[in-house]
């Protein structure tokens, strides 16, 4: 029977579990978060481990910022084997030290670098595609439905860019939202708190003006749909204001 080691759905707890398994020379069949439901041939194994709050500093000091960022981006991905990939990257890091991410011949390293790049690219795109709307209470509200769990990366970005605004970034796909109050960022579960944004009176006018501006500056003779899809993937159109007309046209035939 395969043993599935369970962690408490956060990065620090995952790293604590991984380092504990490596220390005990245990090679897990798999590692999953606490929402995972095993099949009949699997056994859930839960170790009573307290989060090691110093583990991030340990990883950063021992293997560097780039290493820590790489495995964190893997953790944020939707890859079904992400925990095992991180485990084997850490296992090899103890052997190869800071050179580990240069060992692209190792499958776990090549996969980690590929996944990390994919997550980073999606976060970079959404920094440009995220559209905030002004609500009646002067809070800026933006919706996203990304493939990977990049909401924290976006929150750190907009904390710097919109430091003097109150804003909410809502990941409708994962039912979570980041709320910023000009000082701190709070993660909330939107399954328990319904978010029904009510736009300010001016917001609808601004949206119409932006769509008019977008249409006006476009040159129909130079339209390149393939190029547009390359830079603006269709999966993001749903939450992009200037694509409102295209979305309405597409929905008409569903």
Helices and strands as residue ranges (DSSP letters): E 2-7, H 11-23, E 30-33, E 42-46, H 55-63, H 65-76, H 82-96, G 97-102, H 107-129, E 132-134, E 140-144, H 151-161, E 166-171, E 176-181, E 185-189, H 201-217, G 220-222, H 225-231, G 234-239, G 241-243, H 244-251
